[in-house]
């Protein structure tokens, strides 16, 4: 129902298209809204109320965080961007006396 739903995935010319959407923004918002509403409704059903051990939840969160950050850091190293490297050396430019006012 948006203008990009019916766009062709491949152009008929040999023009390079670096990004083709797999999911339109409208469908993304619809699915997100439905998932949020379903989660909200399910919170009121007593049969689906599960006891959660806080330590297990913490371990799960830490494992997911470490795994995700490992992937991000490997990606940054692969493309040469590592934020904790030393800053690049800057060439000191001499001031031109003609530009001083």
Secondary structure, 3 states (H helix, E strand, C coil): CCCCCCCCCCCCCCCCCCCCCCCCHHHHHHHHHHHHHHHHHHCCCHHHCCCCCHHHHHHHHHHHHHHHHHHHHHHHHHCCCCCCCCCCCCCCCCCCCCCCC
